[in-house]
Amino acid sequence: MLPTMTSEPEQQIGVGVQDAFQRLWTPHRMAYIQGENKPTGPDGGDGCPFCSIPAKSDEDGLVVARGEHVYAVLNLYPYNGGHLMVVPYRHVADYTELDATETTELAELTKQAMTALRTASGAHGFNLGMNQGTVAGAGIAAHLHQHIVPRWGGDTNFMPVVGHTKVLPQLLADTRKMLADAWPQD
């Protein structure tokens, strides 16, 4: 049986004096915080999610588009709705390890992702980037991935600034379908 949804805040005993704040609980993020689904070592066979995603259906893997050498996938822990990553199929950690064909296709899928995001959601701008190495902020440092984060005027409000919480208005499966439908065709 599914839990009943209510607009009343849940009261929890022992949390201190009641205040005027409502809490937005996001227990699904605990998997990210605890490092769930992170590789256990540097090789592709060490539990790398980017190596296992291509074997899944597009829907199950949240894959938006596939190229010959790289693919575009939704981020499970997005900074904004539509946050994509372009990932090489080959398990490499560093940008300098890509061959010329992979580098070219990674750039082309990045351009296509930006086009799809503009078409599907009217993105005003983008943050593009790669975090190379754990010390640079890479959540999965063993497998290269480029982030494509769509941005809109006014998309930074009190929630991420004060509450350190991002509110996403759409389920990942629905976002995947919307972007796949808007992906540019050759």
C-alpha positions, 0 to 999 in steps of 0.5 A: 500500500502506498503512503498517503500524501498530505500537505501537513508537515510530519511532526517528529519527536525529539528534533528540538523546538518546533520552528516555522521551517518545513523540511523537504526530505530527499532520502534518495540522495543518501545513496549518493552521499554514501557513495552507492554505485561508485566503482570499487577500483580503477577498472571498468569491471570494478562496478563502474556505472558508466560501463554498465549503463550501455548494456541497459535499455535507453529507458532503464539506463536513462540514455538519451542518445547513443553514438559510436564511441560515446553516449549521452545519459541523464545524471541521477543526481542532477544540478538542474532538470535536464542535467546530462553527461556525455560519456565514452563507452571506453573506460578512461579516466582522463581527457588526454586518454581519448583518441581523436575519434572519441574526442570529436564525437564527445564534442558533437554529442555535447553540441547535440545535447545543447540543441536538444535542451534548448528545443525541449526546455528553452534553456537560456545557457549552459554550464559545461565541464569535466571534473578530472580526478577526485580532488577536482570534484569528480564523483566517478573519477575512474570514468571520464564524463562531461557535464551539460547543465542547462541554466535559466534566468532566475534558476538560482533561488533560495532553495539551493542557496539557503536550503542546499536543496534543488527542486526538480519539477520532472521525473528523470524518466519523463525528462529522458523521453522529452530530450530523446524526442528533441534530440537532433537527427542527422 
